[in-house]
């Protein structure tokens, strides 16, 4: 039986095809080291090829439970003069509540981080009535039928959103569905819309609040949204569950993250302590 954990992280790791080879990516890749930096014990439920070598990079940050698949979720970005086109070249297996190890089913915090609609948020949220559940939305808004090219998919499940405590997404993710925010504000307990270097907006109980980023010189923007979301959830136990304060802390930690690359973009413990103390 798996050991007790503080945070259950569910979603596919990704293989990102880059010049020269393959690189670990996905929400779990950036969220797990962020949670570990906060000192949380993390359980990662994912699906990938049974012999996927990139999985080893997650092991320093938490315990991994793998649902073996024929392939790992694989992304490729093609850049042209007209911009970036993203493709899904292979997918892994769907993740269900029944895949969660028994020792992890009483986790007090759950992060649903789909990258290719590989889970049903409602099905899992219904089974964690006492946990604080966060959904990072981007992977529910992707479709790739036919040639594998990633296109926008409209997803709005009011019953799922009502059961999830915190929903986080980038303004860019929903550029094709601008009315989502107004609709989601009516059903979500806590809704956060990130806006990169401009900070973002937090909506709760009919009201709203702006949070700020920091003026930094970015080196790599990859994973900043995942670091933001994980910092928000990871900070809650230190802030007595105050989501507004956690949103402010996360905005600063996400800014630090873009000054570094890869898994090193996770916040340092010194950065975490600095920003927690500023809002406490």
Buried (B, 14 or more C-beta within 10 A) or exposed (E): EBEEBBBBBBBBBBBBBEEEEBBBBBBBBBBBBBBBBBEBBBBBBBBBBEEBEBBEBBEEBBBBBBBEBEBBBBBBEEEEEEEEEBBBBBBBBBBBBEBBBEBBBEBBBBBBBBBBBBBBBBBBBEBBEEBBBBBBBBBBBBBBEEEBEBEEBEBBBEEBBEBBBBBBBBBEBBEEBEEBBEEBBEBBBBBBBBBBBEBBBBBBEEEEBEBEBBEBEEEBBBBBBBBBBBBBBBBBBBBEEBBBBBBBBBBBBBBBBBBBEBBEBBBEEEBBEBBBEEBE
